[in-house]
Amino acid sequence: MAEVKACKVCNISRHKYYGLAVTSLDQLKIKGGEALGFSPSASVTVVLEDDGTVVEDEAYFLCLPENTKFMLLHADETWMHSHQVDAGAAQSCRKSSDVEVDGKDNVDGFESWHSLAEQLRQDLASIILMSEADLQSLIDVPCSDLAAALDFSQQKTQVLQDTLQRMLDRREEERQSKELLRLYLKAMEQEGTWDPQEQSARLDETDGVQVEAAAGFSSITLMVLKEKKYPETRLSNEELQMVAGHGVEVMMEVLSWDSERTSALVRACESELSKRLQRVQALQSLSSQNQSTSQPHTERETRAKRRKTHTH
């Protein structure tokens, strides 16, 4: 029996979400279309609600986590961020009128950043509880408007928005890495065997870059290294060790960068790895201290129980 997956669906307006339990991507289209009032004969595209990624592959769909939010689009509709959806924009990106967009959603969607800004003004730590859509809405707000709402200087607000962007990028990379890992493990289970030489040959044929394959970096890791700001904060410990272990010369060849830029990257990766190791050691030390302080207390309780037993 196929595994049942719980998920949520909405249309382009995001006015309502419907919870579904489905076993396949096709069933999601059928049941989701019925819930949203789509015509049975309508052509439907399934995308991830938070970033618009098109979901066409059945294996990819099955690897997504429980309660993933999907958006169902007609053939002439285009995904947009929640704060971009208003009555006019929704009508301009579609030709049919099967689903109506309430004009009030425009105000609620566009102005929602004010409530998020108020949360930040009261407690900056609330950032960690925000969704990707919340982070994106704060990033897209003009710096001057957000600065006024937070009572920050524009310089401080710009630093905050840069930090939010890094958080959003990292969450996206982590999600993509998890999804790729699930797909990889599922493929390995189906094949039953894995030939490293054959896999390496496939990578060479697909990417056309033997140096990258030989260095052992995935395409996602290379994309982070080449295109993202502060790539060292987005890499795992193992990836940081790979960069540091390969050294400047190899990384120059892999990234096609000059010596100065590559050296700065390697140093940054080494520094980030050192910081993470220090944090781990600090946590281990704190854990050891807690255990040592709790042990005398336990011993005292044991001796007290023994004395009480002897007294009786």
BELBELNOR-V420433 format. One record per pair of residues at least 6 apart in sequence whose ideal C-beta (glycine too) atoms are under 7 Angstrom apart, sorted by the first residue. I is the first residue (numbers start at 1). J is the second residue. D is the distance in whole Angstrom. If there is no record, write none. Layout:
# BELBELNOR-V420433
((I:J:D) (I:J:D))
This chain:
# BELBELNOR-V420433
((2:23:4) (2:24:7) (3:23:7) (4:21:5) (4:23:6) (5:22:6) (5:66:7) (6:19:7) (6:21:5) (6:66:5) (6:67:6) (7:20:6) (7:22:7) (7:28:7) (7:67:6) (7:68:5) (7:70:6) (8:17:5) (8:18:7) (8:19:6) (8:67:6) (8:69:5) (8:70:7) (9:17:7) (9:18:5) (9:20:6) (9:32:4) (9:35:6) (9:36:7) (9:70:5) (9:72:6) (10:16:7) (10:17:5) (10:49:6) (10:69:7) (10:71:6) (11:36:5) (11:71:7) (11:72:6) (11:99:5) (12:71:7) (12:73:6) (12:77:5) (12:85:7) (12:90:6) (13:85:6) (13:90:6) (13:99:7) (13:101:4) (13:105:6) (14:82:6) (14:85:6) (15:102:6) (15:105:6) (17:69:7) (18:35:4) (18:36:7) (20:28:7) (20:31:5) (20:32:6) (20:35:7) (22:28:5) (22:31:6) (24:58:7) (25:46:7) (25:55:7) (25:58:5) (25:61:4) (28:46:6) (28:70:7) (29:44:5) (29:46:6) (32:70:7) (32:72:5) (33:42:7) (33:44:6) (33:72:6) (36:72:6) (36:99:7) (37:98:7) (37:99:7) (38:44:6) (38:72:7) (38:98:6) (39:98:6) (42:74:6) (43:75:4) (44:72:5) (45:54:6) (45:73:5) (46:55:5) (46:70:5) (46:72:6) (47:53:6) (47:54:5) (47:55:6) (47:70:7) (47:71:5) (47:73:6) (47:79:5) (48:55:7) (48:70:7) (49:69:4) (49:70:6) (49:71:5) (50:69:7) (50:132:5) (50:133:6) (52:79:4) (55:61:5) (55:70:7) (59:183:6) (59:186:6) (60:183:6) (63:179:6) (63:182:4) (63:183:5) (63:186:6) (64:179:7) (71:79:6) (73:79:7) (74:94:6) (74:96:6) (74:98:7) (76:94:5) (76:95:5) (76:96:7) (77:93:6) (77:94:5) (78:93:5) (80:89:7) (81:136:6) (82:109:5) (82:133:5) (83:109:5) (83:110:6) (83:112:7) (83:113:7) (83:137:5) (83:140:6) (85:105:7) (85:109:6) (86:106:3) (86:109:7) (86:110:7) (87:101:5) (87:103:5) (87:106:6) (90:101:4) (112:137:6) (113:137:5) (113:138:6) (113:141:5) (114:149:6) (116:130:7) (116:134:5) (116:137:7) (116:138:6) (117:138:7) (117:146:6) (117:149:4) (117:150:6) (119:126:5) (120:126:6) (120:127:7) (120:150:6) (121:150:5) (121:151:7) (132:168:6) (132:171:6) (135:164:5) (135:167:6) (135:168:5) (136:168:6) (138:146:7) (138:161:7) (138:164:6) (139:161:5) (139:164:5) (139:165:6) (139:168:7) (143:154:6) (143:157:5) (143:158:5) (143:161:7) (144:154:6) (146:157:5) (147:153:7) (147:154:5) (147:157:4) (150:157:6) (166:229:7) (166:230:6) (166:233:7) (169:228:6) (169:234:7) (170:233:7) (170:234:5) (173:220:7) (173:224:6) (173:234:5) (176:220:6) (177:220:6) (180:220:7) (188:194:6) (200:213:6) (203:213:4) (204:210:5) (204:213:5) (207:213:6) (207:219:7) (211:253:5) (211:254:6) (212:222:6) (212:254:6) (215:246:6) (215:250:6) (215:254:5) (216:242:6) (217:242:7) (217:254:7) (221:235:7) (221:239:6) (224:231:5) (224:234:5) (224:235:7) (225:231:5) (225:255:6) (226:255:6) (228:234:6) (232:240:7) (232:268:4) (232:269:5) (232:272:4) (233:272:7) (237:273:7) (237:276:6) (240:269:5) (240:272:6) (240:273:4) (241:273:6) (243:251:6) (243:266:6) (243:269:4) (244:266:6) (244:269:5) (244:270:5) (244:273:6) (247:266:7) (248:259:7) (248:262:5) (248:263:5) (248:266:5) (251:262:5) (251:265:7) (251:266:6) (252:259:6) (252:262:5) (255:262:6))
